[in-house]
Amino acid sequence: MNVSVPLVVILGIVVWLAWRYMGLRAWHVVVCLLFGFFLAATSAAPEIRRLVAALVQSVSQH
């Protein structure tokens, strides 16, 4: 997927905004990071990657 770095940056900004303005605690951020890290190691990771790629492609065409 060619947009992986920009997508990570956008998601990072969303997490930072949630932490800054929505009361997200540091331990919530850590749990989300660990969840994503371990989810990437499962057999569901390729399907999630395909789904995200299809969504990004769909949004970028409009």
Buried (B, 14 or more C-beta within 10 A) or exposed (E): EEBEEEBEEEEEEEBEEBBEEEEBEEEEBEEBEEEEEEEEEEEEEEEEEEEBBEEBEEEEEE
